[in-house]
């Protein structure tokens, strides 16, 4: 695991070292640099995981014409190495990085399609003067890039890019609008108009001052799989999950598992325990008695006893203000999924014992684990009801008071019914939205007047029914929200997280499984639960979905009330010029009264204002390895290529099932 950075058609050795230094948390063990005149400069910071002695980067081929910097792990590197050796390639290390060097020699720009793993890398070919960037199929590892004239800059994190010095740091209004819709900024956008995220399963080739982006992998369409019996589905899943976990246990440093009481991490624990002889080190987040509904420690302890793990618990009682301020900085751009908070804290504890940890991320997307998947299956029947009856249900449901607990069932019911007043596409958009367009119009002040420039949507053109959401969620919500928070929160603690559910072979298999096989009756993850029924304690199988949450609603009503009121005060909002103080005050009053749970919406506003304040503090003086920004008040230029977000009927908490 590493942090990588560099640029092409430019040379500045001090800048290169500064960029790498800003990524030291991603790779505290070593650094490395390569320059080829003013043609290319490559930098990296290394976290040693495999081949500790000889895996240094940048790594070169025998004649030095190919150089690689690499962040991640290649899980099929041993297979690829054997194939390359048969073709005459010679290896000098045991590192998966060297496989990339020779794979490029053999297959050139097509190399990425042969990889299974989590990766972001750069390959410099001095013979063709081409720089190749690539990102893994699911977007587990991040990669940012910016084109500035005939120059290209890239880095693992936004903070490493020379914003304001070499790259214009103009904010993107469409990205800000996307943030307040979803609480994250979907790729390829970033908060900065001139900086992009390389999307999952994409390569970028930069040659002669020009960039070409190509997608190298796509999921097969729904319903294209060969017919299988239920038993055949279970056998195929069992085989692929077992192989994926075993491949991701390869490490020369200690590893463990982030364990909740849910199906995904429990299933990973089963396969880990089967593959390892030593007890698995497991790590769980717990809460005090005031927040008992968020607590999964009892379920985790039961699993630990069942599988005889070396178990560790982190009881979450931090200073919420300190953690939220810290998260606003670590993400480099506004990001308000509060699951980043427990992820940061549990990975900090895990790093004291291990360098690598597996997680259950991706299980919900693969197997139909969100209540919205159940809602998507039931929605066509609901939409068949007379419109007057659905409108009456909405009028009744909107009176329901919402809960501050981990499930907020009234809130889920309200969001399902509110979304179910239009098409399938409208309803699904609503379930993924926090603020409706109308609410965002009220939220934005004059400083964000350009953020609502016309209709648009992040959803693909073909999203007509339940079976169409699988590929969308893998490529968008999973990558831009869950994997983003997992990477930033864990790498802030120099811990590598691995995601065995995100295996290309498993994704291609499950792409052919209809949603009716993933949810059955009112049960989620039907196939996975059926597979794991003989292997896990019964309470785990019966347990309701929890989600990796924090008691944000109570924090914002009690522990952090004064802090939140300070951040969103009329004086503070007038200074930043972005959010409407009157509307923010209405949200605060509504939340504090207990009538609605608006913790996520308030968290979005607070995080945004904290990010703006941090940006202003680092303004001036050119390149800054923290955030890098110009001095002065926030200005937002209206982009001509805005893709705004149309969420007619949208409402409330994204992923309504986790409220």
VEXDREN-2710 file (C-alpha; in Angstrom, 1 decimal):
% VEXDREN-2710
k/r/px/py/pz
1/UNK/0.0/0.0/0.0
2/UNK/1.3/3.4/-1.0
3/UNK/0.6/6.9/-1.9
4/UNK/1.7/7.8/-5.4
5/UNK/2.1/11.2/-7.2
6/UNK/3.8/12.8/-10.2
7/UNK/3.6/14.9/-13.3
8/UNK/4.5/15.0/-17.0
9/UNK/5.9/17.7/-19.3
10/UNK/7.3/19.6/-16.3
11/UNK/10.1/19.3/-13.8
12/UNK/10.3/20.6/-10.2
13/UNK/12.1/18.3/-7.8
14/UNK/11.0/20.3/-4.8
15/UNK/7.4/20.1/-5.8
16/UNK/7.7/16.3/-6.3
17/UNK/9.1/15.8/-2.8
18/UNK/6.5/18.1/-1.3
19/UNK/3.7/16.1/-3.0
20/UNK/5.1/12.8/-1.7
21/UNK/5.5/14.3/1.8
22/UNK/1.8/15.1/1.9
23/UNK/1.1/11.4/1.4
24/UNK/3.4/10.2/4.2
25/UNK/0.4/8.8/6.2
26/UNK/-0.3/6.5/3.3
27/UNK/3.2/5.2/3.3
28/UNK/5.2/5.8/6.4
29/UNK/7.9/3.2/5.8
30/UNK/9.9/4.6/2.7
31/UNK/9.8/7.0/-0.2
32/UNK/11.1/6.9/-3.7
33/UNK/11.5/9.2/-6.7
34/UNK/12.3/9.1/-10.4
35/UNK/12.7/11.9/-13.0
36/UNK/13.3/11.7/-16.7
37/UNK/14.3/15.3/-17.4
38/UNK/11.2/17.4/-17.9
39/UNK/9.3/14.5/-19.5
40/UNK/8.1/12.9/-16.3
41/UNK/8.5/12.8/-12.5
42/UNK/7.2/10.0/-10.3
43/UNK/7.0/9.9/-6.5
44/UNK/5.7/7.5/-3.9
45/UNK/5.4/6.8/-0.2
46/UNK/5.4/3.1/0.8
47/UNK/3.6/1.1/3.4
48/UNK/5.5/-2.2/3.4
49/UNK/3.1/-5.2/3.2
50/UNK/4.6/-7.7/0.7
51/UNK/8.3/-8.3/-0.1
52/UNK/9.6/-6.0/2.7
53/UNK/13.2/-6.1/1.6
54/UNK/13.2/-5.8/-2.2
55/UNK/9.9/-4.2/-3.1
56/UNK/11.1/-0.6/-3.3
57/UNK/9.6/1.8/-5.9
58/UNK/9.7/3.3/-8.4
59/UNK/10.5/-0.1/-9.9
60/UNK/12.1/-0.5/-13.4
61/UNK/12.6/-3.2/-16.0
62/UNK/16.0/-4.4/-16.9
63/UNK/17.0/-1.5/-19.3
64/UNK/15.2/1.2/-17.2
65/UNK/12.8/2.1/-20.0
66/UNK/9.7/1.3/-18.0
67/UNK/9.1/2.7/-14.5
68/UNK/6.2/2.0/-12.2
69/UNK/4.7/3.5/-9.0
70/UNK/1.9/1.6/-7.5
71/UNK/-0.7/1.8/-4.7
72/UNK/-2.5/-1.3/-3.7
73/UNK/-2.3/-5.1/-4.0
74/UNK/-2.5/-7.5/-7.0
75/UNK/-4.1/-10.7/-5.8
76/UNK/-3.4/-12.7/-8.9
77/UNK/0.2/-11.6/-9.2
78/UNK/1.6/-15.1/-8.7
79/UNK/-0.4/-16.5/-11.6
80/UNK/0.6/-13.6/-13.8
81/UNK/4.3/-14.0/-12.7
82/UNK/4.2/-17.6/-13.8
83/UNK/2.7/-16.7/-17.1
84/UNK/5.3/-14.0/-17.7
85/UNK/8.2/-16.2/-16.8
86/UNK/7.0/-18.7/-19.4
87/UNK/7.2/-15.9/-21.9
88/UNK/10.8/-15.2/-21.0
89/UNK/10.5/-12.4/-18.4
90/UNK/13.0/-12.4/-15.5
91/UNK/12.2/-11.3/-12.0
92/UNK/14.5/-9.8/-9.3
93/UNK/12.0/-9.6/-6.4
94/UNK/8.9/-11.2/-5.0
95/UNK/6.9/-8.0/-5.3
96/UNK/3.6/-7.7/-7.1
97/UNK/4.9/-4.3/-8.3
98/UNK/7.4/-6.0/-10.5
99/UNK/4.6/-8.0/-12.1
100/UNK/3.2/-4.7/-13.3
101/UNK/6.5/-3.8/-14.9
102/UNK/6.7/-6.9/-17.0
103/UNK/3.0/-7.1/-17.7
104/UNK/3.3/-3.6/-19.3
105/UNK/6.2/-4.9/-21.4
106/UNK/4.0/-7.8/-22.6
107/UNK/0.6/-6.2/-23.0
108/UNK/1.1/-2.4/-23.0
109/UNK/-1.9/-0.3/-22.3
110/UNK/-4.1/-3.4/-22.1
111/UNK/-2.4/-4.7/-19.0
112/UNK/-5.1/-3.5/-16.5
113/UNK/-7.7/-5.9/-17.8
114/UNK/-5.6/-8.9/-16.7
115/UNK/-5.4/-7.7/-13.0
116/UNK/-7.4/-8.8/-10.0
117/UNK/-6.9/-6.6/-7.0
118/UNK/-7.2/-3.1/-5.7
119/UNK/-4.8/-0.7/-7.4
120/UNK/-4.0/2.7/-8.7
121/UNK/-0.7/2.9/-10.6
122/UNK/1.4/4.9/-13.1
123/UNK/3.7/3.4/-15.7
124/UNK/6.2/5.6/-17.6
125/UNK/7.4/4.3/-21.0
126/UNK/10.5/6.3/-22.0
127/UNK/10.6/4.7/-25.4
128/UNK/7.1/6.0/-26.4
129/UNK/7.1/9.0/-24.0
130/UNK/3.7/7.8/-22.7
131/UNK/2.4/7.9/-19.1
132/UNK/-0.2/5.3/-18.3
133/UNK/-2.5/5.7/-15.3
134/UNK/-4.9/3.0/-14.2
135/UNK/-7.5/2.4/-11.4
136/UNK/-9.0/-1.0/-10.3
137/UNK/-12.4/-2.3/-11.4
138/UNK/-14.3/-1.1/-8.3
139/UNK/-12.4/2.0/-7.4
140/UNK/-11.0/0.7/-4.1
141/UNK/-7.9/2.8/-4.5
142/UNK/-8.2/6.5/-5.5
143/UNK/-6.4/8.4/-8.2
144/UNK/-6.8/12.1/-9.0
145/UNK/-5.5/13.9/-12.0
146/UNK/-5.5/17.4/-13.5
147/UNK/-4.6/18.7/-16.9
148/UNK/-3.0/22.1/-16.9
149/UNK/-2.0/23.3/-20.4
150/UNK/0.2/20.6/-21.8
151/UNK/1.1/19.2/-18.3
152/UNK/-0.5/16.4/-16.3
153/UNK/-0.5/16.1/-12.5
154/UNK/-1.7/13.0/-10.6
155/UNK/-1.8/11.9/-7.0
156/UNK/-3.5/9.4/-4.6
157/UNK/-5.2/12.3/-2.7
158/UNK/-6.3/15.8/-3.6
159/UNK/-4.0/17.3/-0.9
160/UNK/-0.9/16.2/-2.8
161/UNK/-1.8/18.2/-6.0
162/UNK/-0.3/21.8/-6.4
163/UNK/-3.7/23.6/-6.3
164/UNK/-3.4/27.3/-6.8
165/UNK/0.2/27.0/-7.9
166/UNK/0.1/24.8/-11.0
167/UNK/-3.6/23.9/-11.1
168/UNK/-6.5/26.4/-10.9
169/UNK/-8.4/25.8/-7.7
170/UNK/-11.8/27.1/-8.9
171/UNK/-14.6/25.3/-7.2
172/UNK/-17.1/23.4/-9.2
173/UNK/-20.8/24.4/-8.5
174/UNK/-22.1/21.1/-9.9
175/UNK/-19.9/19.2/-7.6
176/UNK/-21.2/21.2/-4.6
177/UNK/-24.8/20.5/-5.7
178/UNK/-24.0/16.8/-6.0
179/UNK/-22.5/16.9/-2.5
180/UNK/-25.6/18.3/-0.9
181/UNK/-27.7/15.8/-2.8
182/UNK/-25.7/12.6/-1.9
183/UNK/-23.2/13.7/0.8
184/UNK/-20.3/12.8/-1.5
185/UNK/-19.1/14.1/-4.9
186/UNK/-19.5/11.4/-7.6
187/UNK/-16.7/10.7/-10.0
188/UNK/-15.3/12.0/-12.3
189/UNK/-15.9/15.3/-10.5
190/UNK/-14.1/16.7/-7.5
191/UNK/-14.8/19.9/-5.6
192/UNK/-12.3/21.6/-7.9
193/UNK/-13.4/22.3/-11.5
194/UNK/-9.9/21.5/-13.0
195/UNK/-9.3/18.3/-11.1
196/UNK/-10.9/14.9/-11.8
197/UNK/-11.1/11.4/-10.3
198/UNK/-10.1/8.6/-12.6
199/UNK/-13.2/6.4/-12.5
200/UNK/-13.2/2.7/-11.6
201/UNK/-12.0/0.4/-14.4
202/UNK/-10.4/3.3/-16.4
203/UNK/-7.0/3.9/-17.8
204/UNK/-5.6/7.3/-18.9
205/UNK/-2.8/7.5/-21.4
206/UNK/-1.0/10.8/-21.6
207/UNK/1.3/11.4/-24.6
208/UNK/2.3/14.5/-26.4
209/UNK/0.3/16.8/-24.1
210/UNK/-2.9/14.9/-24.8
211/UNK/-4.9/12.5/-22.6
212/UNK/-7.0/9.5/-23.7
213/UNK/-9.3/7.8/-21.2
214/UNK/-10.5/4.2/-21.8
215/UNK/-12.8/1.8/-19.9
216/UNK/-11.2/-1.7/-19.7
217/UNK/-13.9/-3.6/-17.9
218/UNK/-17.7/-3.6/-17.7
219/UNK/-20.2/-5.9/-15.9
220/UNK/-22.4/-8.1/-18.0
221/UNK/-25.9/-7.0/-18.2
222/UNK/-28.7/-8.3/-15.9
223/UNK/-30.3/-11.5/-16.8
224/UNK/-27.6/-12.7/-19.2
225/UNK/-26.3/-15.5/-16.9
226/UNK/-26.9/-19.2/-17.8
227/UNK/-29.8/-20.7/-15.9
228/UNK/-28.7/-22.2/-12.5
229/UNK/-30.4/-24.0/-9.7
230/UNK/-30.3/-22.5/-6.3
231/UNK/-27.7/-25.1/-5.3
232/UNK/-25.5/-24.2/-8.2
233/UNK/-25.7/-20.5/-7.3
234/UNK/-24.7/-21.4/-3.7
235/UNK/-21.8/-23.6/-4.8
236/UNK/-20.4/-21.0/-7.2
237/UNK/-20.6/-18.2/-4.5
238/UNK/-19.0/-20.5/-1.9
239/UNK/-16.1/-21.3/-4.3
240/UNK/-15.5/-17.6/-5.3
241/UNK/-15.8/-16.1/-1.8
242/UNK/-13.4/-18.8/-0.4
243/UNK/-10.9/-18.1/-3.1
244/UNK/-11.1/-14.3/-2.8
245/UNK/-10.6/-14.4/0.9
246/UNK/-7.7/-16.8/0.6
247/UNK/-6.0/-14.6/-2.0
248/UNK/-6.4/-11.5/0.2
249/UNK/-4.7/-13.1/3.1
250/UNK/-1.3/-12.9/1.4
251/UNK/0.8/-10.6/3.5
252/UNK/4.3/-10.3/5.1
253/UNK/2.9/-8.2/8.0
254/UNK/0.2/-9.0/10.6
255/UNK/-3.4/-8.8/9.4
256/UNK/-6.9/-8.9/11.0
257/UNK/-10.6/-8.2/10.4
258/UNK/-13.0/-5.3/11.1
259/UNK/-15.8/-7.3/12.7
260/UNK/-19.4/-6.1/13.1
261/UNK/-22.3/-8.3/14.0
262/UNK/-23.6/-8.4/10.4
263/UNK/-23.5/-11.0/7.7
264/UNK/-20.7/-9.6/5.6
265/UNK/-17.8/-9.4/8.1
266/UNK/-19.1/-12.6/9.7
267/UNK/-18.9/-14.4/6.4
268/UNK/-15.4/-13.1/5.9
269/UNK/-14.5/-14.3/9.3
270/UNK/-15.7/-17.8/8.5
271/UNK/-13.5/-18.0/5.4
272/UNK/-10.5/-16.4/7.2
273/UNK/-10.8/-18.9/10.1
274/UNK/-10.9/-21.7/7.6
275/UNK/-7.8/-20.6/5.8
276/UNK/-5.6/-19.6/8.8
277/UNK/-4.1/-21.7/11.6
278/UNK/-3.6/-18.8/14.0
279/UNK/-6.6/-17.0/15.6
280/UNK/-7.9/-14.1/13.6
281/UNK/-7.4/-10.7/15.2
282/UNK/-10.8/-9.0/15.2
283/UNK/-11.8/-5.4/15.9
284/UNK/-15.2/-4.0/16.8
285/UNK/-16.7/-0.6/17.6
286/UNK/-19.0/-0.3/20.6
287/UNK/-21.1/2.4/22.2
288/UNK/-22.2/3.3/25.7
289/UNK/-25.7/2.7/27.2
290/UNK/-27.1/6.0/25.8
291/UNK/-26.6/4.7/22.3
292/UNK/-27.4/1.0/22.8
293/UNK/-29.3/0.7/19.5
294/UNK/-26.1/1.3/17.6
295/UNK/-24.1/-1.3/19.6
296/UNK/-23.0/-4.5/17.9
297/UNK/-20.5/-5.6/20.5
298/UNK/-22.6/-8.5/21.8
299/UNK/-23.0/-10.0/18.3
300/UNK/-19.3/-9.5/17.7
301/UNK/-18.4/-11.2/21.0
302/UNK/-20.6/-14.1/20.1
303/UNK/-18.8/-14.5/16.7
304/UNK/-15.4/-14.1/18.4
305/UNK/-16.2/-17.0/20.8
306/UNK/-17.6/-19.1/18.0
307/UNK/-14.5/-18.7/15.8
308/UNK/-12.0/-18.3/18.8
309/UNK/-10.6/-15.0/17.6
310/UNK/-8.2/-12.6/19.3
311/UNK/-10.9/-9.9/19.8
312/UNK/-10.5/-6.2/20.5
313/UNK/-13.2/-3.6/21.1
314/UNK/-13.1/0.2/20.7
315/UNK/-15.8/2.0/22.7
316/UNK/-16.7/5.1/20.8
317/UNK/-16.9/8.0/23.3
318/UNK/-14.7/10.6/21.6
319/UNK/-15.0/14.3/21.4
320/UNK/-17.3/14.4/18.4
321/UNK/-16.3/17.9/17.5
322/UNK/-12.7/17.0/17.3
323/UNK/-13.3/13.9/15.1
324/UNK/-15.7/15.7/12.7
325/UNK/-13.2/18.6/12.3
326/UNK/-10.4/16.1/11.6
327/UNK/-12.6/14.2/9.1
328/UNK/-13.3/17.5/7.2
329/UNK/-9.6/17.8/6.7
330/UNK/-8.7/14.2/5.8
331/UNK/-11.1/14.0/2.9
332/UNK/-9.7/17.1/1.1
333/UNK/-13.2/17.9/-0.3
334/UNK/-16.6/17.9/1.4
335/UNK/-17.6/14.4/2.4
336/UNK/-20.4/13.8/5.0
337/UNK/-21.0/10.1/5.3
338/UNK/-20.7/9.9/9.1
339/UNK/-19.6/6.3/8.9
340/UNK/-16.2/7.7/8.4
341/UNK/-16.1/8.5/12.1
342/UNK/-16.2/5.0/13.5
343/UNK/-14.1/3.7/10.6
344/UNK/-11.4/6.2/11.5
345/UNK/-11.5/5.3/15.2
346/UNK/-11.6/1.5/14.8
347/UNK/-8.7/1.6/12.2
348/UNK/-6.7/3.7/14.6
349/UNK/-7.0/1.0/17.2
350/UNK/-6.5/-1.9/14.7
351/UNK/-3.2/-0.3/13.5
352/UNK/-1.7/-0.8/17.0
353/UNK/-1.9/-4.6/16.3
354/UNK/-2.0/-5.1/12.5
355/UNK/-1.0/-3.4/9.3
356/UNK/-3.7/-5.0/7.1
357/UNK/-7.4/-5.6/7.9
358/UNK/-10.1/-7.2/5.8
359/UNK/-13.7/-5.8/5.8
360/UNK/-17.2/-6.7/4.7
361/UNK/-17.5/-3.8/2.4
362/UNK/-19.3/-4.7/-0.9
363/UNK/-21.4/-7.5/0.5
364/UNK/-24.6/-5.4/0.5
365/UNK/-24.1/-4.4/-3.1
366/UNK/-23.2/-7.9/-4.3
367/UNK/-26.0/-9.8/-2.5
368/UNK/-28.9/-7.3/-2.0
369/UNK/-28.3/-6.2/1.5
370/UNK/-30.0/-2.7/1.6
371/UNK/-33.7/-2.3/2.4
372/UNK/-33.8/-0.2/-0.7
373/UNK/-33.2/-3.4/-2.6
374/UNK/-36.3/-4.9/-1.0
375/UNK/-38.0/-1.6/-1.8
376/UNK/-36.9/-1.7/-5.4
377/UNK/-38.4/-5.2/-5.7
378/UNK/-41.7/-4.2/-4.1
379/UNK/-41.9/-0.8/-5.8
380/UNK/-43.5/-1.9/-9.2
381/UNK/-46.4/-3.4/-7.3
382/UNK/-46.7/-0.3/-5.1
383/UNK/-46.7/2.0/-8.2
384/UNK/-49.6/-0.1/-9.5
385/UNK/-51.8/1.3/-6.8
386/UNK/-54.2/4.2/-7.7
387/UNK/-52.4/7.5/-7.4
388/UNK/-55.0/9.0/-5.1
389/UNK/-54.4/6.2/-2.6
390/UNK/-50.6/6.7/-2.8
391/UNK/-51.0/10.4/-2.2
392/UNK/-53.3/9.7/0.8
393/UNK/-50.6/7.3/2.2
394/UNK/-48.0/10.1/1.8
395/UNK/-50.2/12.6/3.6
396/UNK/-50.6/10.2/6.5
397/UNK/-47.0/9.1/6.6
398/UNK/-45.5/12.6/6.7
399/UNK/-47.1/13.1/10.1
400/UNK/-45.0/10.2/11.6
401/UNK/-42.3/11.4/14.1
402/UNK/-38.9/10.1/13.3
403/UNK/-36.5/8.2/15.5
404/UNK/-32.9/9.0/16.5
405/UNK/-32.0/5.3/16.8
406/UNK/-30.0/3.2/14.5
407/UNK/-33.0/2.1/12.3
408/UNK/-35.5/5.0/12.3
409/UNK/-38.3/2.8/10.8
410/UNK/-40.8/5.8/10.5
411/UNK/-38.2/7.6/8.5
412/UNK/-37.8/4.7/6.1
413/UNK/-41.5/4.3/5.6
414/UNK/-41.8/8.1/4.8
415/UNK/-39.0/8.0/2.3
416/UNK/-40.4/4.9/0.6
417/UNK/-43.9/6.3/0.2
418/UNK/-42.6/9.8/-0.8
419/UNK/-40.4/8.2/-3.5
420/UNK/-43.3/6.0/-4.7
421/UNK/-45.3/8.9/-6.1
422/UNK/-43.6/8.8/-9.5
423/UNK/-41.6/6.4/-11.7
424/UNK/-39.2/3.7/-10.6
425/UNK/-36.3/6.0/-11.6
426/UNK/-37.8/8.9/-9.5
427/UNK/-38.3/6.7/-6.5
428/UNK/-34.8/5.3/-6.6
429/UNK/-33.3/8.7/-7.0
430/UNK/-35.2/9.9/-4.0
431/UNK/-33.9/7.1/-1.8
432/UNK/-30.3/8.1/-2.7
433/UNK/-30.9/11.8/-2.0
434/UNK/-30.6/13.9/1.2
435/UNK/-31.9/17.2/0.0
436/UNK/-34.5/17.6/-2.7
437/UNK/-34.0/20.1/-5.4
438/UNK/-36.5/22.4/-3.8
439/UNK/-34.7/22.1/-0.4
440/UNK/-31.4/22.8/-2.0
441/UNK/-32.8/26.0/-3.6
442/UNK/-33.7/27.1/0.0
443/UNK/-30.4/26.0/1.4
444/UNK/-28.1/27.9/-1.0
445/UNK/-27.2/31.5/-0.5
446/UNK/-25.9/33.9/-3.2
447/UNK/-22.5/32.4/-3.1
448/UNK/-23.9/29.1/-4.6
449/UNK/-26.2/30.8/-7.1
450/UNK/-24.6/28.8/-9.9
451/UNK/-25.1/25.4/-8.3
452/UNK/-28.6/24.7/-9.6
453/UNK/-28.2/25.4/-13.3
454/UNK/-30.8/23.1/-15.0
455/UNK/-32.0/19.5/-14.7
456/UNK/-29.8/16.5/-14.7
457/UNK/-29.1/13.2/-12.9
458/UNK/-26.2/10.9/-11.9
459/UNK/-28.3/7.9/-12.8
460/UNK/-27.6/6.1/-16.1
461/UNK/-30.0/6.3/-18.9
462/UNK/-31.2/2.7/-18.5
463/UNK/-32.6/2.4/-15.0
464/UNK/-36.1/1.2/-15.5
465/UNK/-36.4/-1.5/-12.9
466/UNK/-34.9/-3.4/-9.9
467/UNK/-32.4/-5.5/-11.9
468/UNK/-30.8/-2.3/-13.4
469/UNK/-29.4/-1.0/-10.1
470/UNK/-26.6/-3.6/-9.5
471/UNK/-24.0/-2.1/-11.9
472/UNK/-24.9/1.5/-10.9
473/UNK/-24.4/0.9/-7.2
474/UNK/-21.1/-0.9/-7.7
475/UNK/-19.7/1.8/-9.9
476/UNK/-21.1/4.9/-8.1
477/UNK/-22.3/4.7/-4.5
478/UNK/-19.9/1.9/-3.6
479/UNK/-16.8/3.6/-5.1
480/UNK/-17.5/7.3/-4.4
481/UNK/-19.0/6.8/-0.9
482/UNK/-18.1/3.6/0.9
483/UNK/-14.7/2.9/-0.6
484/UNK/-13.7/6.5/-0.4
485/UNK/-14.5/6.7/3.3
486/UNK/-12.7/3.4/3.9
487/UNK/-9.6/4.4/2.1
488/UNK/-9.3/7.9/3.6
489/UNK/-10.2/6.9/7.2
490/UNK/-7.9/3.8/7.2
491/UNK/-4.9/5.4/5.4
492/UNK/-5.0/8.3/7.8
493/UNK/-3.9/5.7/10.3
494/UNK/-1.5/3.9/7.8
495/UNK/-3.7/0.8/7.8
496/UNK/-4.4/-1.1/4.6
497/UNK/-8.0/-2.3/4.2
498/UNK/-8.9/-5.2/1.9
499/UNK/-12.4/-6.0/0.5
500/UNK/-12.8/-9.7/-0.4
501/UNK/-16.4/-9.2/-1.5
502/UNK/-15.1/-7.0/-4.3
503/UNK/-13.8/-9.7/-6.6
504/UNK/-14.2/-9.4/-10.3
505/UNK/-15.2/-13.0/-10.7
506/UNK/-17.8/-12.7/-8.0
507/UNK/-19.2/-9.5/-9.4
508/UNK/-19.5/-11.0/-12.9
509/UNK/-21.4/-14.0/-11.3
510/UNK/-23.8/-11.9/-9.3
511/UNK/-24.5/-9.5/-12.1
512/UNK/-26.5/-12.3/-13.6
513/UNK/-28.5/-13.0/-10.5
514/UNK/-31.9/-11.3/-10.5
515/UNK/-32.9/-9.2/-7.5
516/UNK/-35.6/-11.7/-6.7
517/UNK/-32.8/-14.2/-5.8
518/UNK/-31.0/-11.6/-3.6
519/UNK/-34.2/-10.6/-1.7
520/UNK/-37.0/-13.0/-1.0
521/UNK/-40.2/-12.2/0.7
522/UNK/-39.1/-9.5/3.2
523/UNK/-35.6/-11.0/3.6
524/UNK/-32.4/-9.4/2.4
525/UNK/-29.3/-11.3/1.2
526/UNK/-31.2/-14.5/0.6
527/UNK/-28.4/-16.4/-1.1
528/UNK/-25.7/-15.3/1.3
529/UNK/-27.8/-16.2/4.3
530/UNK/-28.7/-19.6/2.8
531/UNK/-25.0/-20.3/2.2
532/UNK/-23.9/-19.2/5.6
533/UNK/-26.8/-20.7/7.6
534/UNK/-24.9/-23.9/8.7
535/UNK/-21.7/-21.8/9.4
536/UNK/-22.7/-18.9/11.6
537/UNK/-24.5/-18.5/14.9
538/UNK/-28.3/-18.3/14.5
539/UNK/-28.6/-14.8/16.1
540/UNK/-26.3/-13.4/13.3
541/UNK/-28.6/-14.9/10.6
542/UNK/-31.7/-13.5/12.3
543/UNK/-30.2/-10.1/13.1
544/UNK/-31.6/-6.9/11.4
545/UNK/-29.3/-4.8/9.3
546/UNK/-27.5/-2.3/11.4
547/UNK/-25.1/-0.4/9.2
548/UNK/-21.9/1.2/10.4
549/UNK/-23.4/4.2/12.1
550/UNK/-22.8/6.7/14.8
551/UNK/-25.5/8.3/17.1
552/UNK/-25.3/11.5/15.0
553/UNK/-28.9/12.6/15.7
554/UNK/-28.3/12.6/19.5
555/UNK/-24.9/14.3/19.1
556/UNK/-26.4/17.1/17.1
557/UNK/-29.2/17.5/19.6
558/UNK/-27.1/17.2/22.8
559/UNK/-23.3/16.8/22.8
560/UNK/-22.6/19.0/19.8
561/UNK/-25.6/21.3/19.9
562/UNK/-23.7/24.5/20.8
563/UNK/-20.9/23.7/18.3
564/UNK/-23.3/23.0/15.4
565/UNK/-25.2/26.3/16.2
566/UNK/-21.9/28.1/16.2
567/UNK/-20.8/26.7/12.8
568/UNK/-24.2/27.4/11.3
569/UNK/-24.8/30.7/13.0
570/UNK/-26.0/33.7/10.8
571/UNK/-22.6/35.4/11.3
572/UNK/-20.6/32.4/10.2
573/UNK/-22.8/31.7/7.2
574/UNK/-22.7/35.3/6.2
575/UNK/-18.9/35.2/6.2
576/UNK/-18.7/32.1/3.9
577/UNK/-21.6/33.3/1.8
578/UNK/-22.8/29.9/0.7
579/UNK/-25.7/28.7/2.9
580/UNK/-28.9/30.5/3.8
581/UNK/-28.9/31.2/7.5
582/UNK/-32.7/31.3/7.8
583/UNK/-33.1/27.9/6.3
584/UNK/-30.2/26.4/8.3
585/UNK/-31.9/27.7/11.4
586/UNK/-35.2/26.0/10.4
587/UNK/-33.4/22.7/9.9
588/UNK/-31.8/23.1/13.4
589/UNK/-35.1/23.9/15.1
590/UNK/-36.8/20.9/13.3
591/UNK/-34.1/18.5/14.3
592/UNK/-33.8/19.7/17.9
593/UNK/-37.5/19.5/18.4
594/UNK/-37.4/15.7/17.6
595/UNK/-40.0/16.0/14.9
596/UNK/-37.6/15.0/12.2
597/UNK/-34.2/13.3/12.1
598/UNK/-32.1/15.8/10.1
599/UNK/-28.7/14.8/11.4
600/UNK/-27.4/13.9/8.0
601/UNK/-28.5/17.1/6.4
602/UNK/-27.0/19.1/9.2
603/UNK/-23.8/17.1/9.1
604/UNK/-23.5/17.9/5.4
605/UNK/-23.9/21.6/6.1
606/UNK/-21.5/21.6/9.1
607/UNK/-18.9/19.5/7.2
608/UNK/-19.1/21.9/4.2
609/UNK/-18.6/25.0/6.4
610/UNK/-15.7/23.4/8.3
611/UNK/-14.0/22.5/4.9
612/UNK/-14.4/26.1/3.7
613/UNK/-12.9/27.4/6.9
614/UNK/-9.9/25.0/6.6
615/UNK/-9.5/26.0/3.0
616/UNK/-9.4/29.7/3.9
617/UNK/-6.8/29.1/6.6
618/UNK/-4.4/27.5/4.2
619/UNK/-4.9/30.2/1.5
620/UNK/-1.9/32.0/0.0
621/UNK/1.7/31.2/-0.6
622/UNK/1.3/28.9/-3.6
623/UNK/1.5/25.1/-3.2
624/UNK/0.4/23.8/0.2
625/UNK/0.5/20.1/1.0
626/UNK/-2.5/20.4/3.2
627/UNK/-5.4/21.7/1.2
628/UNK/-3.8/24.3/-1.2
629/UNK/-6.1/27.2/-1.9
630/UNK/-6.2/30.9/-2.9
631/UNK/-6.8/33.6/-0.3
632/UNK/-10.0/35.5/0.0
633/UNK/-13.7/34.7/0.1
634/UNK/-15.1/31.7/-1.6
635/UNK/-15.9/32.2/-5.3
636/UNK/-17.8/29.7/-7.4
637/UNK/-17.6/29.9/-11.2
638/UNK/-20.5/28.5/-13.1
639/UNK/-19.2/25.7/-15.3
640/UNK/-20.5/25.4/-18.9
641/UNK/-20.6/21.6/-18.7
642/UNK/-22.6/21.3/-15.4
643/UNK/-24.4/18.0/-14.8
644/UNK/-26.9/19.0/-12.1
645/UNK/-29.1/16.6/-10.2
646/UNK/-32.8/16.2/-10.7
647/UNK/-34.3/14.4/-7.8
648/UNK/-38.0/15.2/-8.1
649/UNK/-39.6/13.6/-5.1
650/UNK/-36.3/13.1/-3.5
651/UNK/-36.0/13.4/0.2
652/UNK/-34.2/12.9/3.4
653/UNK/-31.5/10.4/4.2
654/UNK/-29.6/8.7/1.4
655/UNK/-29.7/5.0/1.5
656/UNK/-33.0/5.4/3.4
657/UNK/-32.6/2.0/4.9
658/UNK/-29.7/3.1/7.1
659/UNK/-31.5/5.9/8.9
END
